[in-house]
């Protein structure tokens, strides 16, 4: 399943790159793109566990950029 999410308060291009790298390591993630310019996250992950994977993605992002919000 592939979905796109809006990112609010993503303040740093380097942080976006770190998030993308970390998200791609999560089990069940096929591909992920974090765009600082468009403030969006494109996530392609296992359909059966998509919600659990998304929760893990949000946790990873909060560690890197605590003030950022993933709108879903």
The first five atom37 places (N, CA, C, CB, O) and aatype in JSON, in Angstrom:
{
  "aatype": [20, 20, 20, 20, 20, 20, 20, 20, 20, 20, 20, 20, 20, 20, 20, 20, 20, 20, 20, 20, 20, 20, 20, 20, 20, 20, 20, 20, 20, 20, 20, 20, 20, 20, 20, 20, 20, 20, 20, 20, 20, 20, 20, 20, 20, 20, 20, 20, 20, 20, 20, 20, 20, 20, 20, 20, 20, 20, 20, 20, 20, 20, 20, 20, 20, 20, 20, 20, 20, 20, 20, 20],
  "atom_mask": [
    [1, 1, 1, 1, 1],
    [1, 1, 1, 1, 1],
    [1, 1, 1, 1, 1],
    [1, 1, 1, 1, 1],
    [1, 1, 1, 1, 1],
    [1, 1, 1, 1, 1],
    [1, 1, 1, 1, 1],
    [1, 1, 1, 1, 1],
    [1, 1, 1, 1, 1],
    [1, 1, 1, 1, 1],
    [1, 1, 1, 1, 1],
    [1, 1, 1, 1, 1],
    [1, 1, 1, 1, 1],
    [1, 1, 1, 1, 1],
    [1, 1, 1, 1, 1],
    [1, 1, 1, 1, 1],
    [1, 1, 1, 1, 1],
    [1, 1, 1, 1, 1],
    [1, 1, 1, 1, 1],
    [1, 1, 1, 1, 1],
    [1, 1, 1, 1, 1],
    [1, 1, 1, 1, 1],
    [1, 1, 1, 1, 1],
    [1, 1, 1, 1, 1],
    [1, 1, 1, 1, 1],
    [1, 1, 1, 1, 1],
    [1, 1, 1, 1, 1],
    [1, 1, 1, 1, 1],
    [1, 1, 1, 1, 1],
    [1, 1, 1, 1, 1],
    [1, 1, 1, 1, 1],
    [1, 1, 1, 1, 1],
    [1, 1, 1, 1, 1],
    [1, 1, 1, 1, 1],
    [1, 1, 1, 1, 1],
    [1, 1, 1, 1, 1],
    [1, 1, 1, 1, 1],
    [1, 1, 1, 1, 1],
    [1, 1, 1, 1, 1],
    [1, 1, 1, 1, 1],
    [1, 1, 1, 1, 1],
    [1, 1, 1, 1, 1],
    [1, 1, 1, 1, 1],
    [1, 1, 1, 1, 1],
    [1, 1, 1, 1, 1],
    [1, 1, 1, 1, 1],
    [1, 1, 1, 1, 1],
    [1, 1, 1, 1, 1],
    [1, 1, 1, 1, 1],
    [1, 1, 1, 1, 1],
    [1, 1, 1, 1, 1],
    [1, 1, 1, 1, 1],
    [1, 1, 1, 1, 1],
    [1, 1, 1, 1, 1],
    [1, 1, 1, 1, 1],
    [1, 1, 1, 1, 1],
    [1, 1, 1, 1, 1],
    [1, 1, 1, 1, 1],
    [1, 1, 1, 1, 1],
    [1, 1, 1, 1, 1],
    [1, 1, 1, 1, 1],
    [1, 1, 1, 1, 1],
    [1, 1, 1, 1, 1],
    [1, 1, 1, 1, 1],
    [1, 1, 1, 1, 1],
    [1, 1, 1, 1, 1],
    [1, 1, 1, 1, 1],
    [1, 1, 1, 1, 1],
    [1, 1, 1, 1, 1],
    [1, 1, 1, 1, 1],
    [1, 1, 1, 1, 1],
    [1, 1, 1, 1, 1]
  ],
  "atom_positions": [
    [[0.84, -1.17, 0.0], [0.0, 0.0, 0.0], [0.89, 1.24, 0.0], [-0.95, -0.01, 1.21], [1.87, 1.32, 0.74]],
    [[0.53, 2.2, -0.83], [1.3, 3.44, -0.9], [0.39, 4.6, -0.53], [1.91, 3.64, -2.33], [-0.69, 4.78, -1.1]],
    [[0.85, 5.39, 0.43], [0.09, 6.57, 0.86], [1.04, 7.74, 1.03], [-0.69, 6.29, 2.17], [2.23, 7.56, 1.27]],
    [[0.48, 8.94, 0.91], [1.25, 10.16, 1.11], [0.67, 10.92, 2.3], [1.24, 11.04, -0.16], [-0.55, 11.04, 2.45]],
    [[1.56, 11.42, 3.14], [1.16, 12.14, 4.34], [1.8, 13.52, 4.36], [1.54, 11.36, 5.62], [2.93, 13.69, 3.92]],
    [[1.07, 14.5, 4.87], [1.61, 15.85, 5.02], [2.41, 15.91, 6.33], [0.45, 16.92, 5.02], [2.02, 15.33, 7.34]],
    [[3.53, 16.6, 6.27], [4.38, 16.8, 7.45], [4.28, 18.26, 7.87], [5.87, 16.39, 7.16], [4.57, 19.15, 7.07]],
    [[3.89, 18.51, 9.1], [3.81, 19.88, 9.59], [5.01, 20.17, 10.49], [2.49, 20.12, 10.36], [5.4, 19.34, 11.31]],
    [[5.57, 21.36, 10.31], [6.69, 21.84, 11.13], [7.99, 21.04, 10.94], [6.3, 21.8, 12.58], [8.76, 20.86, 11.88]],
    [[8.22, 20.56, 9.72], [9.51, 19.94, 9.39], [10.45, 21.09, 9.04], [9.38, 18.89, 8.19], [10.29, 21.74, 8.01]],
    [[11.44, 21.33, 9.91], [12.26, 22.54, 9.82], [13.63, 22.36, 9.19], [12.44, 23.1, 11.15], [14.35, 23.34, 9.02]],
    [[14.0, 21.13, 8.84], [15.4, 20.9, 8.5], [15.52, 19.86, 7.38], [16.18, 20.44, 9.73], [15.01, 18.75, 7.5]],
    [[16.21, 20.23, 6.31], [16.39, 19.29, 5.19], [17.23, 18.09, 5.61], [17.05, 20.01, 4.0], [16.98, 16.97, 5.16]],
    [[18.22, 18.31, 6.46], [19.06, 17.21, 6.94], [18.23, 16.24, 7.78], [20.24, 17.76, 7.76], [18.41, 15.02, 7.7]],
    [[17.32, 16.78, 8.59], [16.44, 15.93, 9.4], [15.54, 15.09, 8.49], [15.58, 16.8, 10.37], [15.29, 13.92, 8.78]],
    [[15.06, 15.68, 7.41], [14.22, 14.94, 6.46], [15.0, 13.77, 5.88], [13.72, 15.87, 5.33], [14.46, 12.67, 5.74]],
    [[16.26, 13.99, 5.54], [17.1, 12.92, 5.0], [17.33, 11.82, 6.04], [18.45, 13.49, 4.52], [17.3, 10.64, 5.71]],
    [[17.56, 12.22, 7.29], [17.74, 11.24, 8.37], [16.47, 10.41, 8.57], [18.12, 11.94, 9.69], [16.53, 9.19, 8.75]],
    [[15.32, 11.08, 8.53], [14.03, 10.38, 8.68], [13.84, 9.35, 7.58], [12.86, 11.38, 8.68], [13.49, 8.2, 7.83]],
    [[14.08, 9.78, 6.34], [13.92, 8.88, 5.2], [14.8, 7.65, 5.36], [14.25, 9.61, 3.88], [14.36, 6.52, 5.14]],
    [[16.05, 7.86, 5.73], [16.99, 6.76, 5.91], [16.51, 5.8, 7.01], [18.39, 7.3, 6.26], [16.57, 4.59, 6.84]],
    [[16.04, 6.35, 8.13], [15.57, 5.53, 9.25], [14.28, 4.78, 8.91], [15.35, 6.4, 10.48], [14.11, 3.62, 9.29]],
    [[13.37, 5.45, 8.21], [12.08, 4.82, 7.85], [12.31, 3.63, 6.94], [11.15, 5.85, 7.16], [11.64, 2.61, 7.07]],
    [[13.26, 3.76, 6.02], [13.53, 2.66, 5.08], [14.04, 1.41, 5.78], [14.54, 3.11, 4.03], [13.94, 0.31, 5.23]],
    [[14.6, 1.56, 6.99], [15.12, 0.41, 7.75], [14.02, -0.35, 8.5], [16.16, 0.89, 8.74], [14.25, -1.47, 8.95]],
    [[12.83, 0.25, 8.63], [11.73, -0.38, 9.38], [11.24, -1.61, 8.62], [10.56, 0.62, 9.61], [11.03, -1.57, 7.41]],
    [[11.06, -2.72, 9.36], [10.59, -3.97, 8.77], [9.19, -3.77, 8.19], [10.58, -5.1, 9.82], [8.29, -3.28, 8.88]],
    [[9.0, -4.14, 6.93], [7.7, -4.01, 6.27], [7.62, -2.81, 5.35], [6.62, -3.92, 7.3], [6.67, -2.7, 4.57]],
    [[8.6, -1.91, 5.42], [8.62, -0.74, 4.54], [9.3, -1.12, 3.23], [9.34, 0.48, 5.22], [10.45, -1.57, 3.23]],
    [[8.58, -0.94, 2.13], [9.15, -1.23, 0.81], [9.94, -0.03, 0.29], [8.05, -1.6, -0.19], [11.01, -0.18, -0.29]],
    [[9.39, 1.17, 0.51], [10.06, 2.4, 0.07], [9.48, 3.58, 0.84], [9.91, 2.6, -1.49], [8.33, 3.54, 1.28]],
    [[10.27, 4.61, 0.99], [9.82, 5.83, 1.65], [10.58, 7.01, 1.09], [10.0, 5.73, 3.19], [11.77, 6.92, 0.79]],
    [[9.87, 8.13, 0.96], [10.49, 9.37, 0.51], [10.0, 10.49, 1.41], [10.17, 9.66, -0.99], [8.79, 10.69, 1.57]],
    [[10.93, 11.22, 2.01], [10.59, 12.38, 2.82], [11.09, 13.6, 2.07], [11.21, 12.3, 4.28], [12.29, 13.75, 1.84]],
    [[10.17, 14.49, 1.68], [10.53, 15.68, 0.92], [10.43, 16.92, 1.81], [9.63, 15.84, -0.32], [9.35, 17.27, 2.29]],
    [[11.57, 17.57, 2.03], [11.59, 18.8, 2.81], [10.9, 19.92, 2.03], [13.04, 19.2, 3.16], [10.19, 20.75, 2.62]],
    [[11.1, 19.96, 0.73], [10.53, 21.03, -0.11], [9.0, 21.0, -0.11], [11.05, 20.91, -1.53], [8.37, 22.05, 0.01]],
    [[8.42, 19.82, -0.25], [6.95, 19.73, -0.32], [6.32, 19.42, 1.04], [6.55, 18.66, -1.32], [5.1, 19.43, 1.18]],
    [[7.17, 19.13, 2.04], [6.7, 18.79, 3.39], [5.78, 17.56, 3.35], [5.95, 19.98, 4.02], [4.72, 17.54, 3.98]],
    [[6.22, 16.53, 2.59], [5.41, 15.32, 2.46], [6.24, 14.06, 2.67], [4.75, 15.28, 1.09], [7.45, 14.03, 2.43]],
    [[5.54, 13.02, 3.13], [6.11, 11.69, 3.29], [5.32, 10.75, 2.39], [6.08, 11.22, 4.8], [4.11, 10.63, 2.52]],
    [[6.02, 10.08, 1.47], [5.4, 9.04, 0.65], [5.89, 7.71, 1.22], [5.77, 9.19, -0.89], [7.09, 7.44, 1.27]],
    [[4.93, 6.89, 1.64], [5.26, 5.63, 2.31], [4.64, 4.47, 1.55], [4.77, 5.65, 3.78], [3.44, 4.44, 1.29]],
    [[5.47, 3.5, 1.2], [5.02, 2.26, 0.56], [5.38, 1.14, 1.52], [5.68, 2.04, -0.87], [6.56, 0.85, 1.75]],
    [[4.35, 0.5, 2.09], [4.59, -0.52, 3.12], [3.6, -1.68, 2.98], [4.48, 0.11, 4.52], [2.62, -1.61, 2.24]],
    [[3.88, -2.73, 3.72], [3.08, -3.94, 3.74], [1.63, -3.62, 4.11], [3.67, -4.96, 4.73], [1.37, -3.0, 5.15]],
    [[0.67, -4.03, 3.26], [-0.75, -3.74, 3.48], [-1.27, -4.26, 4.81], [-1.57, -4.33, 2.36], [-1.97, -3.54, 5.52]],
    [[-0.93, -5.48, 5.14], [-1.48, -6.14, 6.32], [-1.08, -5.45, 7.63], [-1.04, -7.58, 6.35], [-1.83, -5.49, 8.61]],
    [[0.09, -4.83, 7.64], [0.59, -4.2, 8.87], [0.77, -2.69, 8.72], [1.91, -4.83, 9.28], [1.55, -2.09, 9.45]],
    [[0.06, -2.08, 7.79], [0.3, -0.68, 7.46], [0.15, 0.24, 8.67], [-0.64, -0.24, 6.35], [0.99, 1.12, 8.89]],
    [[-0.91, 0.07, 9.46], [-1.14, 0.96, 10.61], [-0.04, 0.83, 11.65], [-2.49, 0.65, 11.25], [0.41, 1.84, 12.21]],
    [[0.4, -0.39, 11.92], [1.49, -0.61, 12.89], [2.79, 0.0, 12.37], [1.67, -2.12, 13.17], [3.56, 0.59, 13.13]],
    [[3.04, -0.17, 11.07], [4.24, 0.41, 10.46], [4.19, 1.93, 10.54], [4.39, -0.06, 8.99], [5.19, 2.58, 10.83]],
    [[3.02, 2.51, 10.28], [2.86, 3.96, 10.34], [3.13, 4.47, 11.76], [1.45, 4.38, 9.88], [3.74, 5.52, 11.93]],
    [[2.68, 3.75, 12.78], [2.96, 4.14, 14.16], [4.46, 4.16, 14.43], [2.26, 3.18, 15.14], [4.96, 5.07, 15.09]],
    [[5.17, 3.16, 13.91], [6.63, 3.1, 14.07], [7.3, 4.26, 13.32], [7.17, 1.75, 13.55], [8.27, 4.84, 13.81]],
    [[6.79, 4.59, 12.14], [7.32, 5.72, 11.36], [7.18, 7.02, 12.16], [6.58, 5.84, 9.99], [8.11, 7.82, 12.21]],
    [[6.02, 7.22, 12.77], [5.79, 8.43, 13.57], [6.77, 8.48, 14.74], [4.32, 8.48, 14.09], [7.31, 9.55, 15.05]],
    [[7.0, 7.35, 15.41], [7.96, 7.3, 16.53], [9.37, 7.67, 16.06], [7.97, 5.89, 17.18], [10.07, 8.45, 16.72]],
    [[9.79, 7.11, 14.94], [11.12, 7.39, 14.39], [11.25, 8.89, 14.07], [11.38, 6.54, 13.11], [12.27, 9.51, 14.38]],
    [[10.23, 9.45, 13.45], [10.27, 10.86, 13.08], [10.32, 11.77, 14.3], [9.05, 11.22, 12.22], [11.03, 12.78, 14.3]],
    [[9.59, 11.42, 15.35], [9.57, 12.22, 16.58], [10.94, 12.25, 17.26], [8.52, 11.68, 17.56], [11.31, 13.24, 17.88]],
    [[11.7, 11.14, 17.14], [13.05, 11.11, 17.73], [13.96, 12.1, 17.02], [13.65, 9.69, 17.64], [14.81, 12.73, 17.66]],
    [[13.79, 12.25, 15.72], [14.67, 13.11, 14.93], [14.2, 14.57, 14.98], [14.73, 12.63, 13.47], [15.01, 15.48, 15.13]],
    [[12.9, 14.79, 14.84], [12.32, 16.13, 14.81], [11.1, 16.14, 15.74], [11.91, 16.55, 13.33], [9.97, 15.93, 15.28]],
    [[11.31, 16.4, 17.05], [10.24, 16.26, 18.05], [9.0, 17.13, 17.8], [10.78, 16.58, 19.39], [7.9, 16.75, 18.19]],
    [[9.16, 18.29, 17.17], [8.03, 19.21, 16.96], [7.23, 18.91, 15.71], [8.54, 20.62, 16.9], [6.17, 19.5, 15.51]],
    [[7.71, 18.01, 14.86], [7.05, 17.7, 13.6], [5.82, 16.82, 13.83], [8.01, 17.03, 12.65], [5.82, 15.97, 14.72]],
    [[4.79, 17.02, 13.0], [3.56, 16.24, 13.1], [3.29, 15.57, 11.75], [2.37, 17.12, 13.53], [3.32, 16.23, 10.71]],
    [[3.01, 14.26, 11.77], [2.6, 13.53, 10.56], [1.08, 13.57, 10.53], [3.15, 12.03, 10.55], [0.42, 13.0, 11.41]],
    [[0.51, 14.23, 9.53], [-0.94, 14.36, 9.42], [-1.49, 13.17, 8.66], [-1.34, 15.7, 8.72], [-1.15, 12.95, 7.49]],
    [[-2.36, 12.38, 9.34], [-2.96, 11.21, 8.67], [-4.39, 11.03, 9.1], [-2.17, 9.94, 8.97], [-5.06, 10.1, 8.65]]
  ]
}
